[in-house]
């Protein structure tokens, strides 16, 4: 019996998620160890990106990137997550996946920050300093987890090639813009946001590897 395209597209691609998750997790673990044991190895790369974004660190640009970075902050993540949960109100399992990916991303990000204890870059003149640790970037981690989750959900519901491309492209642009804003605002180093993206991708893959229950409270209604 041949399954319709609509159904086949929604079947979990376990091997792909396993490879994706393992690769992201291993790369993050390597960066974590380097950040803890020898953070100077990151200095040349981080310094290059600091110099590259200096033309954008003007008062006019700062206002723009302050607005963008809200999408990855507590207010933005909470608002978008609540909107996504409402959109998925008829799919309890997806709502649980959303909750778990944000929970595990937040917890692991906090543990990694405490483990590495990396100081943040020098703050720009117009901005208030932050006292929390820098590695990995929480904005990059949670943005990747949340908007990546939304991208997968939209892709699975897309009915045309164009909407499938847009479902991936738009969330990816949001993730990149939020991550880039953290570097431009001097709240994070380049390697901080790179590690955050990898950590978010890892949990994204892990959550989508969870088997969907066939029946019960979490099943699709």
C-alpha positions, 0 to 999 in steps of 0.5 A: 500500500502506497502512502499519500505524499501528505502522510509520508512527509509527516513520518519521522525521519529518524536516521536523519535526525540521529545524524543531525543531532549527533553531529551538532551535539559532538561539535558543541561538546568540542567547543565546550571543552575548548571554551573551558580548558583553553578559551584563547583558541577562540580569540583569533576568530572572535577578534576577526568578527569583532573587527568585521562588525565594527562598521555596524556598531553605530547608534543608528544600527544599534537601535535596529539590532536592539529591536531584532535581539528582542526576538531571542530574549525572554519576552520574544521567546515567550510570546512566540512560544505561546503563539506556537502553542496556540497554533498547535492547540489540536496537537498535544504531542507537538505542544509537549515537544515545544515545552521540552525543547525550550526546557532542555535548551534553557537548562543545558545552556545555564549549566554550560554557562556555569561550567565555562564561566566565560566573561562577556565582551566589553559593552558598547557605550550606549548599552548597559552591561550584563553580569551573566556568563557569555558562553554559550549565547542564550539568545542563539540557543533558544532562538535556534530551538524555538524557530527551528521547531516552528520551521519543522512544523510549518514545513510538515504542513506546507502544501507547495514547494514555495511554502516549504522553502519559506517555512525554512528560510524565514525562521532561519533568517530570524535565527541568524539575525538574532545571533548576529545582533548579539555580536554587533551589540557586543553582548557575545563573541562569535563562538558564543553564538555558534555554540548556542546554535549548535546546542539549539540544533542538538535539542531540536534533533533530540525532541524530533527523535521522540516517538509519537504515542499512538493513543492517550492524552498526548496523541493527536486529537 
